[in-house]
Structure formats: C-alpha cells, structure tokens
C-alpha cells in the first residue's frame, strides 16, 4: 500500500461548492463548467470533487486545496469547458508553463491572472500532481473508471509537508463554484479583459504624451533662450 500522510488540519481549507471524500485518495476531480454527481464521484474514490468556472480565483482555490493535501497526486479534469474563461485549458497551461508577470503562460482565457499564489505554491502544484485530461466527458462510468485506474498508479504521498496558502475572496462574497467569487459569463469576461487592455493602452499613451510634451517644451525653451542670447549679443555689437 502506498505511503500516506496527514493533510493540513481542517482540510479542505478553502470553501467552495464541492464535496470532499477520502483524504488519503490520490485523485482530485475538477468538473470545470459542469455540475455532476460530486458526492457520487467522491464515493467512487476521489479526495475532492467540484466545479471551477473561473481562470483566476477558481484555479487558485483548486490549487490551494490540492497542495494542502500531499496525498493528492493526480488532478482529473472532466466536464465541459467554460466559454470565455477556459478554466480547464488555463489550469493545464499553468501546470505546464507556470505564471509570468501574474499571468498564466499559454492561457487562452479572458482574464488568467493569478494574485494569491506565489512561485513556491505554483512550483509545488507542478511537482506534486499530474494533470489527467478527459475534458468534455460527463459520463460517470468513465470518470469512475479513470479514478480507479489512477488509484492503481498511486505513488504515495508527496514527500513534503502540506503547504498552506491564503486565498482572499474578492469583494461581493463567495460564489457558488469551487473557486469563484463573482461569476461572469464568457461574453462579459471577454469585455472585461478588453477593457483592461484598453486601460493599459491609454496609460501608455498618457506616458508617451507627457514625455513628448516635455521634449517639445524643452525645445521651445531652448529656442527662446537662444534667441534672447543672440539678440543680446547683437545689441552689444550694434551699441559698440
């Protein structure tokens, strides 16, 4: 039997719309945009099962609960992808490429920005678990079979203590899904992302305009000083 360890006290630590099962299980199941029989999936052997509809706070909550339990060695992605957010693709991308400048490398989601996880937490997630992707499947039999298959490959608990991270909720309170504070549909998410891009462009333009204005002002000031000096010299020459 694979070696097991104790998860963080009070695990799962992060609240959300999910069910928890055997804390010694090596499999956590994320149903992405689907609401399936989460309790049935836990009864089938998953340590944790719930949806994840956002590619930022949602992912942070999933990762926080996973790294707080070293027994979890596989994260099984199933259910339907979330339009606009692409939380499944983003979670897979984060596991492969990490985060640069607060943004998930390779994510195609609208707002894949990570704020609550530092590099150590992301590295721990990457090293602790393997991502298993059967996205778009909502078939309970297939999910149950995959859990059994992964349980047969259980390598035992990860060789480090549980890692505890704090995930701060956005204002407005917790949402219904595991890892969702305020749900946006795909269209609103895309609009929000475009506003952020436009805001950055406007800021950059403002900086450039101020720089250009300073350069122009400097040129005018230099020209006026040159004219004054020239007229002064000319006046001395004429008077002399």
N, C-alpha and C positions, 0 to 999 in steps of 0.2 A: 504493500500500500504506500502511496506517495506521502511524503512528509507534509505535515500541515502545521500551521501556526495560528495564533490568535489575531484577528483583525483589530483595528483601533476600537477602544472602548466606546460602546454606543453605536457601532456600525450597523447600518449605513448612516453616515454622518450628515449627508446633505439631503434636505427634504425635497420631495417631488412626487409626481404621480407615477409611482412604480410599486412593485411588490418585491419583497426580499424572501429568499429561500435559505438553503443550507449555506452558511458562511464558509464551509470547507470546500464548496464546489469550486472548480477551476474555470467555470464559464459564467460570464455576464452576457445577457442578451439585450440588445437595443433594437426596438421595433420601429425606430425612426418616426415616420408620419402616421403609422398605423396604431390602432388600439386593438390588440389581440387579447387572448386569454392569458394575461400576465401571470395570474396565480397558477394556472394550469402549467405554464412554461416553467415556473419555479418548482412546482411539484414534480416536473419531469427532470429536475436536476440542476436548474440554473441557480446561481447565488443571488442574482438580481435580474429583474426584467422590467423595462418601461420604455416609453417613447422618448424621442428627442427631436424637437421640431425647430430648434434654432442652432445656427452655426457659430454661436459665440457663448453665451451663458449656458446654453443647453449642453454643449460639449464640455465646458468647464465642470459642470456638475457630474457628468458621467465619469470624467477622468478623476475627479476628486474622490468619488466613491470607490473607484477601482483601485487607486494607489493606496487607499486606506485599508485595503484587504489584500495582503500578499498572496493569498491562496488563489486569487483570480489570475489565470494565465492566458485566457482567451476571451476576446470580446467578439461576440457573434452579431453581425449586422443583418437584419432582416426587415420585412415590411416595405412599405412604399417610400420613395424619396419625397422630400418636401420641396415643392416648386418654389423657386426663388432662393430659398435658404440653402438647399442642397446640403443638409446637415450630415447625411451619410457620406457623401463624397468628401466633405470637409474633414470629417473625423479620420477617414482613411488617409487623406493628404497630410493631416497633422502628424499622424503616426509615421508616415514615410519621410516627410520633409521638415517637420517642426514649425517653428514660428520665427519670422524675421521682422523687426520693427513693429511687433504687436500683431502682425497679420499672418494667417496660416499660409505657408508656402504651398502653392499649387491649388489652392481652393478656388472653386468656381462659384461659390456662394456670394450673396449680395453684400453681407457685412461680416466677414470672417475674422473679427478682431478679438484677440484674447487679452483680458485685463487682469484676471485673478490667478493665473498660473505663471510661475517663474520658470526659468530654463531648467532648473533642477526637477521640478514636478513633471514637465513635459518629457525630459530625458528618462525619468523613472517610468512613466507610462510606456514609452517606446521600448524600454528594456524589459519591462515586466510582462507585457502581454503581446500576443499575436492577434492581428485582426483577421477574422474569418468572415468573408462577404458572401451572403446569399440574398442580397438586396432584391426587392420586388417579390420575394416569396412570403406569403402569409399562411402557408399551409402548416398546420400544427404538427402533422405527422413528419414533415420534412425537418421542421425545427427541432422536434424531439429527437429524431434520428441523429441530427448533427450534434446535439448536446451529448448524446450517448457516445458518438464517435470521438468527440473531443475529450470526454471524461476518460476514455480509454488511453488517451495520449498524455494524461496529466503528468507533468514533470515535477510536481510538488511545489510547495510554497516558494515564492521568490526569496532570495537569500538576504533580504534586508528587512528592517522593521517597517511597520505601517508608516506611511507618510501622510501627515495631516495638513491640509490646506484649507483656508477660509475662502468661501465663495460668497461675495457680497451680492445681495439682491439689488436690482435696480428699483428706483422709486416707483411705487404703484403696486408693490406686493408681488408675491409669488404667483406664477401662473399655474396651469393645470398639468403641464407635462413635466417630465423629469428634465430640468434644465431650461425652463422657460419662464421668464419674469413677465414679459408682455409679448403676446403673440402678434406678429404681423403676417398678413398673407403675402404670397410671393410678389404680387404687384407692388404692394406698399413697401416691401423690403427693397425692391429694386429702385423705387423712387427715393427712398431714404438714402440708399448708397449713392445715387446720383447727386443728391443734394450735398452730401459730404464731399464728393469730388468737386462740385461747383464751388463750394465754400473754400476748399483748398486753393482752387484756381484763382478765385477772387483775392484771397490773401496774398498769393504770389504776385498777382498783378499790382496790388497795392504797394508791395515792397519795391517792385521794379519802377513804379511811377514815382515813388518817393526818391529813389536813387537817381532817376532821370531828372527829376525836378532839382535835386541838389547839384547835379552836374551842370544843368542849364544855368542855375542861379550863380554857380561859381564862375562860369564863363562870362556872364553878364557883368558880374562884379569885377572880374579881371579886366574886361574891356573898358569899363568906366575908369578904373584906376589908371590904366594905360593912357587913356585919353587925357585925364587930368594931368598926369606927369608930362605928357607930350606938350599940352598947352602951356604948362608952367615953364618948361624949358624954352619953348618958342617965345614966350613973353619975355624971359630974361634976355634972349638973343636980340629981340627987337629993341628992348629998352637999352641994351648995351650998345 
